[in-house]
Amino acid sequence: MAQHWTEADIPDQTGRTALVTGANAGLGFHEALQLAKHGAHVYVAARNPQRGEAAMVKLRQLAPAENLELVSLDLADLDSVRKLAAELPSLDLLLNNAGVMAVPRRETTRQGFELQFGTNHLGHFALTGLLLPGLLSKPGSRVVTLSSTMHQMGRINLADLQSERRYGANTAYSQSKLANAIFTVELDRRLRAAGADVLSVGAHPGYAATDLQYSGPQLGGGGLYAVIMRIITPILGQPAARGALPALRAAVDPGAQGGQYYGPHAFGGSRGFPVVQRYIKAAYDQDLAGKLWDVSVQLTDVDYPELATKAS
């Protein structure tokens, strides 16, 4: 093993099947690329068909074309989530990678949820639950859910989960990323309680140079914030390929354990190579996790019957 974990440490993935959400750009593009290069059959999930096709052209120039398959997924629409989940075969890997960040004004998903919470958490909660029977049928399968260092500033406001009373772009984003962290830990807890051979592992990319930092602000017409982020992100952020390494390590490292959280090793977790880190204390709060799980089931109507035995 190299001193720092890199793409060279990815084991052969031949025979494995993976779904990467938001795989047409940024981190997801590089996650899909590396999995396909190492032999996995990768479903490249994209919301926009044109961007998805453009990404496939690039991916097939860099990895075996037969290992890559484009699928449609809009995490802000639970009908789209259900449609894709019904079409896919059993998976070995699910990478809950897609996200939207810092939307300046409150927007909603098709089902009326606040856009960041609805996309980043509820969309992936529903997708994971609907794909879980297939994952359970594949020994050694994994669910990797991306959080962010901004989860450290998050708070789960159960009285106003949808930010209807008060909305702040970064507040809503931080809440959604803390929800991702809580979900990762709670899913692992419930999988263990059920005796399932599935790992739930978390990751964050540090500060990676992708369009996430300004694509969200642009939803509200952009403004100065979007302009500033478009300028400074390529300067301060590490390359997207490096930012994808924590999720890749969480997905394929034989030594990874359920409930672990991988992120860059240097500069406060903002850049570097993937190592095991810790979420903030709230991510391990079982009472809070139970409440968030229950409300997520209620909102999405996806109830994880295979994990019906409540974790203790």
HUMOHU-V257806 format. One record per residue. RES is the residue in one letter. PHI is phi in whole degrees, 0 to 359 (none if undefined). Layout:
res:RES phi:PHI
res:RES phi:PHI
This chain:
res:M phi:none
res:A phi:294
res:Q phi:302
res:H phi:246
res:W phi:288
res:T phi:226
res:E phi:304
res:A phi:295
res:D phi:269
res:I phi:289
res:P phi:291
res:D phi:302
res:Q phi:253
res:T phi:304
res:G phi:93
res:R phi:263
res:T phi:239
res:A phi:228
res:L phi:239
res:V phi:243
res:T phi:278
res:G phi:62
res:A phi:269
res:N phi:276
res:A phi:202
res:G phi:59
res:L phi:300
res:G phi:299
res:F phi:302
res:H phi:285
res:E phi:296
res:A phi:298
res:L phi:301
res:Q phi:292
res:L phi:296
res:A phi:293
res:K phi:298
res:H phi:263
res:G phi:106
res:A phi:286
res:H phi:270
res:V phi:248
res:Y phi:273
res:V phi:268
res:A phi:271
res:A phi:220
res:R phi:278
res:N phi:262
res:P phi:300
res:Q phi:294
res:R phi:293
res:G phi:296
res:E phi:296
res:A phi:297
res:A phi:294
res:M phi:296
res:V phi:300
res:K phi:292
res:L phi:298
res:R phi:286
res:Q phi:279
res:L phi:247
res:A phi:216
res:P phi:304
res:A phi:302
res:E phi:290
res:N phi:270
res:L phi:235
res:E phi:217
res:L phi:277
res:V phi:228
res:S phi:264
res:L phi:207
res:D phi:243
res:L phi:292
res:A phi:271
res:D phi:218
res:L phi:295
res:D phi:295
res:S phi:294
res:V phi:299
res:R phi:296
res:K phi:298
res:L phi:294
res:A phi:301
res:A phi:286
res:E phi:268
res:L phi:278
res:P phi:282
res:S phi:295
res:L phi:254
res:D phi:265
res:L phi:223
res:L phi:237
res:L phi:252
res:N phi:279
res:N phi:256
res:A phi:297
res:G phi:191
res:V phi:233
res:M phi:224
res:A phi:55
res:V phi:290
res:P phi:295
res:R phi:240
res:R phi:299
res:E phi:240
res:T phi:232
res:T phi:282
res:R phi:299
res:Q phi:272
res:G phi:93
res:F phi:276
res:E phi:305
res:L phi:301
res:Q phi:288
res:F phi:294
res:G phi:292
res:T phi:280
res:N phi:291
res:H phi:257
res:L phi:296
res:G phi:300
res:H phi:286
res:F phi:301
res:A phi:294
res:L phi:300
res:T phi:298
res:G phi:297
res:L phi:288
res:L phi:269
res:L phi:301
res:P phi:304
res:G phi:293
res:L phi:297
res:L phi:295
res:S phi:278
res:K phi:248
res:P phi:305
res:G phi:80
res:S phi:287
res:R phi:218
res:V phi:243
res:V phi:246
res:T phi:241
res:L phi:275
res:S phi:252
res:S phi:199
res:T phi:301
res:M phi:289
res:H phi:297
res:Q phi:296
res:M phi:262
res:G phi:277
res:R phi:215
res:I phi:275
res:N phi:266
res:L phi:296
res:A phi:279
res:D phi:207
res:L phi:302
res:Q phi:268
res:S phi:53
res:E phi:281
res:R phi:279
res:R phi:213
res:Y phi:240
res:G phi:227
res:A phi:304
res:N phi:283
res:T phi:297
res:A phi:293
res:Y phi:295
res:S phi:298
res:Q phi:299
res:S phi:295
res:K phi:283
res:L phi:293
res:A phi:299
res:N phi:300
res:A phi:294
res:I phi:299
res:F phi:299
res:T phi:302
res:V phi:290
res:E phi:291
res:L phi:298
res:D phi:300
res:R phi:300
res:R phi:287
res:L phi:296
res:R phi:296
res:A phi:298
res:A phi:274
res:G phi:69
res:A phi:277
res:D phi:268
res:V phi:225
res:L phi:257
res:S phi:251
res:V phi:231
res:G phi:251
res:A phi:202
res:H phi:215
res:P phi:269
res:G phi:72
res:Y phi:262
res:A phi:255
res:A phi:279
res:T phi:236
res:D phi:273
res:L phi:302
res:Q phi:296
res:Y phi:241
res:S phi:290
res:G phi:296
res:P phi:305
res:Q phi:292
res:L phi:297
res:G phi:261
res:G phi:99
res:G phi:85
res:G phi:85
res:L phi:298
res:Y phi:302
res:A phi:297
res:V phi:297
res:I phi:299
res:M phi:295
res:R phi:294
res:I phi:280
res:I phi:275
res:T phi:300
res:P phi:296
res:I phi:277
res:L phi:270
res:G phi:279
res:Q phi:280
res:P phi:304
res:A phi:302
res:A phi:298
res:R phi:286
res:G phi:296
res:A phi:281
res:L phi:299
res:P phi:301
res:A phi:294
res:L phi:295
res:R phi:296
res:A phi:300
res:A phi:280
res:V phi:231
res:D phi:295
res:P phi:300
res:G phi:272
res:A phi:294
res:Q phi:238
res:G phi:301
res:G phi:86
res:Q phi:286
res:Y phi:220
res:Y phi:257
res:G phi:204
res:P phi:300
res:H phi:274
res:A phi:240
res:F phi:51
res:G phi:65
res:G phi:82
res:S phi:273
res:R phi:202
res:G phi:119
res:F phi:254
res:P phi:287
res:V phi:222
res:V phi:288
res:Q phi:233
res:R phi:233
res:Y phi:287
res:I phi:290
res:K phi:304
res:A phi:300
res:A phi:293
res:Y phi:256
res:D phi:282
res:Q phi:293
res:D phi:294
res:L phi:297
res:A phi:298
res:G phi:297
res:K phi:292
res:L phi:295
res:W phi:299
res:D phi:297
res:V phi:289
res:S phi:293
res:V phi:299
res:Q phi:298
res:L phi:286
res:T phi:265
res:D phi:61
res:V phi:241
res:D phi:245
res:Y phi:51
res:P phi:298
res:E phi:293
res:L phi:245
res:A phi:295
res:T phi:289
res:K phi:295
res:A phi:295
res:S phi:255
